Amino acid sequence: MKVKFKVFGGLSERFAELMKKDWHEFEEGMTLAEFLEEQNMPPKAYWIATVNKELVHEDYIIKDGDTIQIFPPIAGGC
């Protein structure tokens, strides 16, 4: 089973090698958290995840053909 994996912001430099691959293999029934742990992603406090452009939690069960996008947390204001 395969997913697309994209990383944005400050995390993109750290995971540039991973992003060179079009598809990433995973085991059926794997959660987003398990997949990201295999990719050496830092703890949840350092990212926000979407799958197929919808916000998901780390217990999301990834599916064949999903597109996983990881964003650094957003902060700002006056």
N, CA, C and O atoms as a DFTB+ gen file, in Angstrom:
312 C
 N C O
     1  1       0.848      -1.163       0.000
     2  2       0.000       0.000       0.000
     3  2       0.903       1.239       0.000
     4  3       2.000       1.230       0.559
     5  1       0.407       2.307      -0.647
     6  2       1.255       3.489      -0.816
     7  2       0.493       4.775      -0.503
     8  3      -0.719       4.866      -0.698
     9  1       1.246       5.773      -0.009
    10  2       0.713       7.119       0.220
    11  2       1.696       8.140      -0.329
    12  3       2.883       7.857      -0.496
    13  1       1.181       9.338      -0.608
    14  2       2.040      10.471      -0.925
    15  2       2.290      11.201       0.387
    16  3       1.411      11.260       1.246
    17  1       3.482      11.753       0.540
    18  2       3.889      12.385       1.789
    19  2       4.533      13.723       1.458
    20  3       5.558      13.771       0.776
    21  1       3.932      14.814       1.941
    22  2       4.450      16.154       1.674
    23  2       4.638      16.890       2.993
    24  3       3.815      16.776       3.902
    25  1       5.725      17.645       3.089
    26  2       6.044      18.387       4.298
    27  2       6.287      19.842       3.902
    28  3       6.916      20.114       2.879
    29  1       5.784      20.780       4.718
    30  2       5.870      22.199       4.388
    31  2       6.572      22.984       5.492
    32  3       6.819      22.468       6.582
    33  1       6.886      24.240       5.188
    34  2       7.481      25.134       6.170
    35  2       8.873      24.687       6.568
    36  3       9.610      24.102       5.775
    37  1       9.214      24.972       7.805
    38  2      10.541      24.654       8.318
    39  2      10.859      23.174       8.326
    40  3      12.030      22.794       8.336
    41  1       9.830      22.325       8.322
    42  2      10.064      20.884       8.323
    43  2      10.519      20.366       6.959
    44  3      11.119      19.295       6.872
    45  1      10.235      21.124       5.893
    46  2      10.532      20.630       4.550
    47  2      12.031      20.412       4.319
    48  3      12.416      19.490       3.600
    49  1      12.874      21.247       4.919
    50  2      14.322      21.058       4.760
    51  2      14.786      19.777       5.430
    52  3      15.625      19.048       4.901
    53  1      14.230      19.519       6.594
    54  2      14.622      18.317       7.349
    55  2      14.227      17.031       6.626
    56  3      14.907      16.012       6.747
    57  1      13.122      17.082       5.871
    58  2      12.609      15.879       5.223
    59  2      12.711      15.937       3.698
    60  3      11.934      15.292       2.993
    61  1      13.673      16.712       3.195
    62  2      13.841      16.880       1.745
    63  2      14.071      15.549       1.037
    64  3      13.522      15.324      -0.042
    65  1      14.866      14.673       1.620
    66  2      15.143      13.373       0.993
    67  2      13.867      12.536       0.868
    68  3      13.637      11.907      -0.165
    69  1      13.051      12.528       1.902
    70  2      11.794      11.769       1.862
    71  2      10.859      12.296       0.786
    72  3      10.145      11.525       0.144
    73  1      10.862      13.590       0.592
    74  2       9.935      14.191      -0.355
    75  2      10.346      13.956      -1.805
    76  3       9.564      14.237      -2.714
    77  1      11.537      13.456      -2.039
    78  2      11.966      13.141      -3.399
    79  2      11.229      11.927      -3.954
    80  3      11.115      11.772      -5.169
    81  1      10.732      11.076      -3.078
    82  2       9.978       9.891      -3.505
    83  2       8.534      10.292      -3.789
    84  3       7.946      11.075      -3.043
    85  1       7.965       9.757      -4.867
    86  2       6.563      10.041      -5.176
    87  2       5.613       9.315      -4.232
    88  3       4.605       9.877      -3.803
    89  1       5.934       8.069      -3.911
    90  2       5.057       7.238      -3.080
    91  2       5.859       6.598      -1.967
    92  3       7.038       6.286      -2.134
    93  1       5.206       6.402      -0.818
    94  2       5.830       5.773       0.344
    95  2       5.001       4.551       0.743
    96  3       3.774       4.615       0.815
    97  1       5.678       3.461       0.994
    98  2       5.021       2.213       1.384
    99  2       4.596       2.261       2.850
   100  3       5.257       2.893       3.675
   101  1       3.488       1.589       3.167
   102  2       3.058       1.436       4.555
   103  2       2.274       0.142       4.699
   104  3       1.811      -0.436       3.716
   105  1       2.133      -0.299       5.937
   106  2       1.391      -1.530       6.217
   107  2      -0.084      -1.214       6.424
   108  3      -0.433      -0.184       7.002
   109  1      -0.936      -2.094       5.956
   110  2      -2.380      -1.925       6.124
   111  2      -2.721      -1.807       7.610
   112  3      -2.179      -2.541       8.436
   113  1      -3.617      -0.882       7.943
   114  2      -4.034      -0.676       9.325
   115  2      -3.150       0.274      10.113
   116  3      -3.399       0.514      11.294
   117  1      -2.123       0.816       9.476
   118  2      -1.188       1.710      10.159
   119  2      -1.850       3.062      10.425
   120  3      -2.559       3.597       9.573
   121  1      -1.609       3.605      11.618
   122  2      -2.123       4.938      11.933
   123  2      -1.170       5.992      11.395
   124  3      -0.020       5.704      11.065
   125  1      -1.667       7.207      11.314
   126  2      -0.828       8.324      10.898
   127  2       0.373       8.447      11.838
   128  3       1.498       8.646      11.379
   129  1       0.145       8.330      13.145
   130  2       1.232       8.438      14.122
   131  2       2.307       7.377      13.874
   132  3       3.498       7.683      13.946
   133  1       1.910       6.150      13.587
   134  2       2.875       5.077      13.331
   135  2       3.679       5.359      12.059
   136  3       4.895       5.174      12.031
   137  1       2.988       5.808      11.011
   138  2       3.668       6.133       9.764
   139  2       4.691       7.247       9.982
   140  3       5.831       7.153       9.527
   141  1       4.269       8.310      10.687
   142  2       5.168       9.441      10.911
   143  2       6.346       9.059      11.798
   144  3       7.450       9.575      11.623
   145  1       6.117       8.168      12.737
   146  2       7.219       7.691      13.583
   147  2       8.259       6.971      12.726
   148  3       9.461       7.127      12.944
   149  1       7.801       6.182      11.752
   150  2       8.730       5.501      10.844
   151  2       9.537       6.496      10.011
   152  3      10.655       6.194       9.594
   153  1       8.981       7.667       9.772
   154  2       9.659       8.697       8.982
   155  2      10.534       9.597       9.861
   156  3      11.136      10.550       9.367
   157  1      10.604       9.295      11.159
   158  2      11.373      10.084      12.138
   159  2      10.846      11.505      12.309
   160  3      11.614      12.443      12.520
   161  1       9.532      11.650      12.216
   162  2       8.891      12.945      12.420
   163  2       8.949      13.292      13.907
   164  3       8.783      12.409      14.748
   165  1       9.182      14.568      14.246
   166  2       9.212      14.952      15.658
   167  2       7.837      14.769      16.304
   168  3       6.859      14.525      15.597
   169  1       7.743      14.881      17.624
   170  2       6.463      14.688      18.324
   171  2       5.355      15.610      17.804
   172  3       5.630      16.647      17.201
   173  1       4.122      15.224      18.041
   174  2       2.931      15.928      17.551
   175  2       2.948      17.425      17.831
   176  3       2.373      18.186      17.052
   177  1       3.563      17.867      18.875
   178  2       3.594      19.297      19.214
   179  2       4.233      20.131      18.111
   180  3       4.054      21.349      18.076
   181  1       4.975      19.493      17.212
   182  2       5.712      20.223      16.187
   183  2       5.070      20.183      14.809
   184  3       5.672      20.661      13.847
   185  1       3.863      19.627      14.680
   186  2       3.235      19.564      13.369
   187  2       1.711      19.475      13.442
   188  3       1.127      19.129      14.469
   189  1       1.096      19.803      12.305
   190  2      -0.346      19.668      12.081
   191  2      -0.477      18.831      10.815
   192  3       0.265      19.046       9.856
   193  1      -1.408      17.879      10.796
   194  2      -1.526      16.979       9.649
   195  2      -2.872      17.105       8.952
   196  3      -3.915      17.283       9.579
   197  1      -2.804      17.005       7.620
   198  2      -4.017      16.832       6.820
   199  2      -3.820      15.579       5.980
   200  3      -2.699      15.217       5.622
   201  1      -4.927      14.931       5.678
   202  2      -4.923      13.818       4.737
   203  2      -5.983      14.141       3.703
   204  3      -7.145      14.370       4.036
   205  1      -5.576      14.157       2.459
   206  2      -6.474      14.520       1.360
   207  2      -7.143      15.870       1.625
   208  3      -8.330      16.059       1.356
   209  1      -6.348      16.806       2.162
   210  2      -6.737      18.193       2.432
   211  2      -7.758      18.355       3.563
   212  3      -8.417      19.391       3.655
   213  1      -7.893      17.341       4.424
   214  2      -8.763      17.442       5.600
   215  2      -7.927      17.239       6.854
   216  3      -7.104      16.326       6.922
   217  1      -8.141      18.098       7.846
   218  2      -7.417      18.008       9.108
   219  2      -7.726      16.670       9.775
   220  3      -8.889      16.278       9.874
   221  1      -6.687      15.970      10.231
   222  2      -6.860      14.669      10.884
   223  2      -6.050      14.622      12.173
   224  3      -5.142      15.425      12.387
   225  1      -6.398      13.666      13.020
   226  2      -5.654      13.408      14.250
   227  2      -4.674      12.275      14.007
   228  3      -4.763      11.564      13.006
   229  1      -3.755      12.118      14.917
   230  2      -2.703      11.113      14.737
   231  2      -3.212       9.671      14.779
   232  3      -2.479       8.759      14.394
   233  1      -4.454       9.437      15.237
   234  2      -4.994       8.081      15.252
   235  2      -5.706       7.713      13.947
   236  3      -6.278       6.628      13.840
   237  1      -5.673       8.612      12.951
   238  2      -6.258       8.347      11.639
   239  2      -5.598       7.109      11.031
   240  3      -4.373       6.997      11.040
   241  1      -6.397       6.184      10.506
   242  2      -5.877       4.997       9.828
   243  2      -5.635       5.376       8.362
   244  3      -6.579       5.680       7.632
   245  1      -4.378       5.357       7.942
   246  2      -4.092       5.759       6.568
   247  2      -4.544       4.684       5.582
   248  3      -4.569       3.492       5.891
   249  1      -4.899       5.149       4.388
   250  2      -5.435       4.264       3.354
   251  2      -4.594       4.381       2.083
   252  3      -3.929       5.389       1.847
   253  1      -4.640       3.345       1.287
   254  2      -3.918       3.328       0.031
   255  2      -4.332       4.525      -0.822
   256  3      -5.521       4.765      -1.034
   257  1      -3.342       5.271      -1.308
   258  2      -3.602       6.415      -2.170
   259  2      -3.780       7.735      -1.452
   260  3      -3.911       8.770      -2.105
   261  1      -3.790       7.732      -0.107
   262  2      -3.916       8.982       0.645
   263  2      -2.740       9.917       0.348
   264  3      -1.642       9.472       0.016
   265  1      -2.995      11.213       0.475
   266  2      -1.939      12.214       0.428
   267  2      -1.840      12.836       1.813
   268  3      -2.766      13.507       2.269
   269  1      -0.714      12.611       2.477
   270  2      -0.470      13.128       3.820
   271  2       0.330      14.416       3.685
   272  3       1.364      14.451       3.018
   273  1      -0.159      15.475       4.326
   274  2       0.545      16.750       4.319
   275  2       0.824      17.159       5.761
   276  3      -0.071      17.130       6.606
   277  1       2.071      17.541       6.040
   278  2       2.478      17.924       7.383
   279  2       2.901      19.403       7.360
   280  3       3.710      19.817       6.530
   281  1       2.346      20.171       8.270
   282  2       2.635      21.599       8.384
   283  2       3.164      21.900       9.786
   284  3       2.730      21.284      10.760
   285  1       4.090      22.834       9.886
   286  2       4.506      23.262      11.235
   287  2       3.350      24.042      11.859
   288  3       2.519      24.589      11.134
   289  1       3.282      24.103      13.180
   290  2       2.229      24.895      13.830
   291  2       2.310      26.361      13.383
   292  3       3.388      26.879      13.091
   293  1       1.178      26.995      13.340
   294  2       1.115      28.382      12.898
   295  2       0.835      29.255      14.112
   296  3      -0.058      28.963      14.907
   297  1       1.600      30.319      14.246
   298  2       1.389      31.267      15.346
   299  2       1.576      32.676      14.803
   300  3       2.182      32.871      13.749
   301  1       1.074      33.614      15.502
   302  2       1.252      34.986      15.075
   303  2       0.252      35.895      15.724
   304  3      -0.417      35.521      16.687
   305  1       0.155      37.065      15.205
   306  2      -0.777      38.034      15.753
   307  2      -0.028      39.266      16.234
   308  3       1.187      39.390      16.083
   309  1      -0.784      40.150      16.805
   310  2      -0.200      41.412      17.275
   311  2      -0.047      41.407      18.763
   312  3       0.428      42.386      19.339
